[in-house]
């Protein structure tokens, strides 16, 4: 699996970070580097990630334009 990180988003709470990979995996981390959650969100590479204002909801988009929340 291709684990190269191609997207990063920082939550406004300052405690949470999300990464997306070329393999379509999205991972949520604490700011101290502990993995909280990881899942295969897309069949294509992740192109962008964005936390919503509540810092608990995350949107990701892949290179084909598919959005996941």
Phi and psi in radians as a Rosetta constraint file:
Dihedral C 1 N 2 CA 2 C 2 CIRCULARHARMONIC -1.499 0.35
Dihedral N 2 CA 2 C 2 N 3 CIRCULARHARMONIC 1.844 0.35
Dihedral C 2 N 3 CA 3 C 3 CIRCULARHARMONIC -1.702 0.35
Dihedral N 3 CA 3 C 3 N 4 CIRCULARHARMONIC 0.241 0.35
Dihedral C 3 N 4 CA 4 C 4 CIRCULARHARMONIC -1.119 0.35
Dihedral N 4 CA 4 C 4 N 5 CIRCULARHARMONIC 2.167 0.35
Dihedral C 4 N 5 CA 5 C 5 CIRCULARHARMONIC -1.294 0.35
Dihedral N 5 CA 5 C 5 N 6 CIRCULARHARMONIC 2.248 0.35
Dihedral C 5 N 6 CA 6 C 6 CIRCULARHARMONIC -2.136 0.35
Dihedral N 6 CA 6 C 6 N 7 CIRCULARHARMONIC -0.069 0.35
Dihedral C 6 N 7 CA 7 C 7 CIRCULARHARMONIC -2.652 0.35
Dihedral N 7 CA 7 C 7 N 8 CIRCULARHARMONIC 2.511 0.35
Dihedral C 7 N 8 CA 8 C 8 CIRCULARHARMONIC -2.432 0.35
Dihedral N 8 CA 8 C 8 N 9 CIRCULARHARMONIC 2.470 0.35
Dihedral C 8 N 9 CA 9 C 9 CIRCULARHARMONIC -2.371 0.35
Dihedral N 9 CA 9 C 9 N 10 CIRCULARHARMONIC 2.435 0.35
Dihedral C 9 N 10 CA 10 C 10 CIRCULARHARMONIC -1.929 0.35
Dihedral N 10 CA 10 C 10 N 11 CIRCULARHARMONIC 2.277 0.35
Dihedral C 10 N 11 CA 11 C 11 CIRCULARHARMONIC -1.325 0.35
Dihedral N 11 CA 11 C 11 N 12 CIRCULARHARMONIC 2.635 0.35
Dihedral C 11 N 12 CA 12 C 12 CIRCULARHARMONIC -1.189 0.35
Dihedral N 12 CA 12 C 12 N 13 CIRCULARHARMONIC -0.270 0.35
Dihedral C 12 N 13 CA 13 C 13 CIRCULARHARMONIC -1.296 0.35
Dihedral N 13 CA 13 C 13 N 14 CIRCULARHARMONIC -0.195 0.35
Dihedral C 13 N 14 CA 14 C 14 CIRCULARHARMONIC 1.293 0.35
Dihedral N 14 CA 14 C 14 N 15 CIRCULARHARMONIC 0.114 0.35
Dihedral C 14 N 15 CA 15 C 15 CIRCULARHARMONIC -2.015 0.35
Dihedral N 15 CA 15 C 15 N 16 CIRCULARHARMONIC -0.118 0.35
Dihedral C 15 N 16 CA 16 C 16 CIRCULARHARMONIC -2.329 0.35
Dihedral N 16 CA 16 C 16 N 17 CIRCULARHARMONIC 2.449 0.35
Dihedral C 16 N 17 CA 17 C 17 CIRCULARHARMONIC -2.319 0.35
Dihedral N 17 CA 17 C 17 N 18 CIRCULARHARMONIC 2.501 0.35
Dihedral C 17 N 18 CA 18 C 18 CIRCULARHARMONIC -2.149 0.35
Dihedral N 18 CA 18 C 18 N 19 CIRCULARHARMONIC 2.525 0.35
Dihedral C 18 N 19 CA 19 C 19 CIRCULARHARMONIC -2.217 0.35
Dihedral N 19 CA 19 C 19 N 20 CIRCULARHARMONIC 2.638 0.35
Dihedral C 19 N 20 CA 20 C 20 CIRCULARHARMONIC -2.225 0.35
Dihedral N 20 CA 20 C 20 N 21 CIRCULARHARMONIC 2.555 0.35
Dihedral C 20 N 21 CA 21 C 21 CIRCULARHARMONIC -2.010 0.35
Dihedral N 21 CA 21 C 21 N 22 CIRCULARHARMONIC 2.944 0.35
Dihedral C 21 N 22 CA 22 C 22 CIRCULARHARMONIC -1.134 0.35
Dihedral N 22 CA 22 C 22 N 23 CIRCULARHARMONIC -0.387 0.35
Dihedral C 22 N 23 CA 23 C 23 CIRCULARHARMONIC -1.458 0.35
Dihedral N 23 CA 23 C 23 N 24 CIRCULARHARMONIC -0.048 0.35
Dihedral C 23 N 24 CA 24 C 24 CIRCULARHARMONIC 1.604 0.35
Dihedral N 24 CA 24 C 24 N 25 CIRCULARHARMONIC 0.089 0.35
Dihedral C 24 N 25 CA 25 C 25 CIRCULARHARMONIC -1.443 0.35
Dihedral N 25 CA 25 C 25 N 26 CIRCULARHARMONIC 2.427 0.35
Dihedral C 25 N 26 CA 26 C 26 CIRCULARHARMONIC -2.001 0.35
Dihedral N 26 CA 26 C 26 N 27 CIRCULARHARMONIC 2.317 0.35
Dihedral C 26 N 27 CA 27 C 27 CIRCULARHARMONIC -2.246 0.35
Dihedral N 27 CA 27 C 27 N 28 CIRCULARHARMONIC 2.386 0.35
Dihedral C 27 N 28 CA 28 C 28 CIRCULARHARMONIC -1.886 0.35
Dihedral N 28 CA 28 C 28 N 29 CIRCULARHARMONIC 2.318 0.35
Dihedral C 28 N 29 CA 29 C 29 CIRCULARHARMONIC -2.186 0.35
Dihedral N 29 CA 29 C 29 N 30 CIRCULARHARMONIC 2.719 0.35
Dihedral C 29 N 30 CA 30 C 30 CIRCULARHARMONIC -1.380 0.35
Dihedral N 30 CA 30 C 30 N 31 CIRCULARHARMONIC 2.828 0.35
Dihedral C 30 N 31 CA 31 C 31 CIRCULARHARMONIC -1.117 0.35
Dihedral N 31 CA 31 C 31 N 32 CIRCULARHARMONIC -0.326 0.35
Dihedral C 31 N 32 CA 32 C 32 CIRCULARHARMONIC -1.568 0.35
Dihedral N 32 CA 32 C 32 N 33 CIRCULARHARMONIC -0.006 0.35
Dihedral C 32 N 33 CA 33 C 33 CIRCULARHARMONIC 1.744 0.35
Dihedral N 33 CA 33 C 33 N 34 CIRCULARHARMONIC 0.148 0.35
Dihedral C 33 N 34 CA 34 C 34 CIRCULARHARMONIC -1.494 0.35
Dihedral N 34 CA 34 C 34 N 35 CIRCULARHARMONIC 2.282 0.35
Dihedral C 34 N 35 CA 35 C 35 CIRCULARHARMONIC -1.302 0.35
Dihedral N 35 CA 35 C 35 N 36 CIRCULARHARMONIC 2.245 0.35
Dihedral C 35 N 36 CA 36 C 36 CIRCULARHARMONIC -1.716 0.35
Dihedral N 36 CA 36 C 36 N 37 CIRCULARHARMONIC -0.760 0.35
Dihedral C 36 N 37 CA 37 C 37 CIRCULARHARMONIC -2.774 0.35
Dihedral N 37 CA 37 C 37 N 38 CIRCULARHARMONIC 2.484 0.35
Dihedral C 37 N 38 CA 38 C 38 CIRCULARHARMONIC -2.523 0.35
Dihedral N 38 CA 38 C 38 N 39 CIRCULARHARMONIC 2.455 0.35
Dihedral C 38 N 39 CA 39 C 39 CIRCULARHARMONIC -2.710 0.35
Dihedral N 39 CA 39 C 39 N 40 CIRCULARHARMONIC 2.720 0.35
Dihedral C 39 N 40 CA 40 C 40 CIRCULARHARMONIC -1.459 0.35
Dihedral N 40 CA 40 C 40 N 41 CIRCULARHARMONIC 1.707 0.35
Dihedral C 40 N 41 CA 41 C 41 CIRCULARHARMONIC -1.498 0.35
Dihedral N 41 CA 41 C 41 N 42 CIRCULARHARMONIC -0.479 0.35
Dihedral C 41 N 42 CA 42 C 42 CIRCULARHARMONIC -2.451 0.35
Dihedral N 42 CA 42 C 42 N 43 CIRCULARHARMONIC 2.599 0.35
Dihedral C 42 N 43 CA 43 C 43 CIRCULARHARMONIC -1.413 0.35
Dihedral N 43 CA 43 C 43 N 44 CIRCULARHARMONIC -0.208 0.35
Dihedral C 43 N 44 CA 44 C 44 CIRCULARHARMONIC -2.042 0.35
Dihedral N 44 CA 44 C 44 N 45 CIRCULARHARMONIC 2.920 0.35
Dihedral C 44 N 45 CA 45 C 45 CIRCULARHARMONIC -1.038 0.35
Dihedral N 45 CA 45 C 45 N 46 CIRCULARHARMONIC 2.458 0.35
Dihedral C 45 N 46 CA 46 C 46 CIRCULARHARMONIC -1.237 0.35
Dihedral N 46 CA 46 C 46 N 47 CIRCULARHARMONIC 2.354 0.35
Dihedral C 46 N 47 CA 47 C 47 CIRCULARHARMONIC -1.866 0.35
Dihedral N 47 CA 47 C 47 N 48 CIRCULARHARMONIC -0.535 0.35
Dihedral C 47 N 48 CA 48 C 48 CIRCULARHARMONIC -2.750 0.35
Dihedral N 48 CA 48 C 48 N 49 CIRCULARHARMONIC 2.672 0.35
Dihedral C 48 N 49 CA 49 C 49 CIRCULARHARMONIC -2.364 0.35
Dihedral N 49 CA 49 C 49 N 50 CIRCULARHARMONIC 2.584 0.35
Dihedral C 49 N 50 CA 50 C 50 CIRCULARHARMONIC -2.684 0.35
Dihedral N 50 CA 50 C 50 N 51 CIRCULARHARMONIC 2.205 0.35
Dihedral C 50 N 51 CA 51 C 51 CIRCULARHARMONIC -1.406 0.35
Dihedral N 51 CA 51 C 51 N 52 CIRCULARHARMONIC 2.519 0.35
Dihedral C 51 N 52 CA 52 C 52 CIRCULARHARMONIC -1.384 0.35
Dihedral N 52 CA 52 C 52 N 53 CIRCULARHARMONIC 2.997 0.35
Dihedral C 52 N 53 CA 53 C 53 CIRCULARHARMONIC -0.997 0.35
Dihedral N 53 CA 53 C 53 N 54 CIRCULARHARMONIC -0.540 0.35
Dihedral C 53 N 54 CA 54 C 54 CIRCULARHARMONIC -1.262 0.35
Dihedral N 54 CA 54 C 54 N 55 CIRCULARHARMONIC -0.120 0.35
Dihedral C 54 N 55 CA 55 C 55 CIRCULARHARMONIC 1.112 0.35
Dihedral N 55 CA 55 C 55 N 56 CIRCULARHARMONIC 0.100 0.35
Dihedral C 55 N 56 CA 56 C 56 CIRCULARHARMONIC -1.984 0.35
Dihedral N 56 CA 56 C 56 N 57 CIRCULARHARMONIC -0.291 0.35
Dihedral C 56 N 57 CA 57 C 57 CIRCULARHARMONIC -1.835 0.35
Dihedral N 57 CA 57 C 57 N 58 CIRCULARHARMONIC 2.428 0.35
Dihedral C 57 N 58 CA 58 C 58 CIRCULARHARMONIC -2.266 0.35
Dihedral N 58 CA 58 C 58 N 59 CIRCULARHARMONIC 2.381 0.35
Dihedral C 58 N 59 CA 59 C 59 CIRCULARHARMONIC -1.988 0.35
Dihedral N 59 CA 59 C 59 N 60 CIRCULARHARMONIC 2.375 0.35
Dihedral C 59 N 60 CA 60 C 60 CIRCULARHARMONIC -2.237 0.35
Dihedral N 60 CA 60 C 60 N 61 CIRCULARHARMONIC 2.666 0.35
Dihedral C 60 N 61 CA 61 C 61 CIRCULARHARMONIC -2.361 0.35
Dihedral N 61 CA 61 C 61 N 62 CIRCULARHARMONIC 2.461 0.35
Dihedral C 61 N 62 CA 62 C 62 CIRCULARHARMONIC -1.772 0.35
Dihedral N 62 CA 62 C 62 N 63 CIRCULARHARMONIC 3.127 0.35
Dihedral C 62 N 63 CA 63 C 63 CIRCULARHARMONIC -1.200 0.35
Dihedral N 63 CA 63 C 63 N 64 CIRCULARHARMONIC -0.246 0.35
Dihedral C 63 N 64 CA 64 C 64 CIRCULARHARMONIC -1.588 0.35
Dihedral N 64 CA 64 C 64 N 65 CIRCULARHARMONIC -0.087 0.35
Dihedral C 64 N 65 CA 65 C 65 CIRCULARHARMONIC 1.636 0.35
Dihedral N 65 CA 65 C 65 N 66 CIRCULARHARMONIC 0.155 0.35
Dihedral C 65 N 66 CA 66 C 66 CIRCULARHARMONIC -1.371 0.35
Dihedral N 66 CA 66 C 66 N 67 CIRCULARHARMONIC 2.205 0.35
Dihedral C 66 N 67 CA 67 C 67 CIRCULARHARMONIC -1.681 0.35
Dihedral N 67 CA 67 C 67 N 68 CIRCULARHARMONIC 2.510 0.35
Dihedral C 67 N 68 CA 68 C 68 CIRCULARHARMONIC -2.301 0.35
Dihedral N 68 CA 68 C 68 N 69 CIRCULARHARMONIC 2.515 0.35
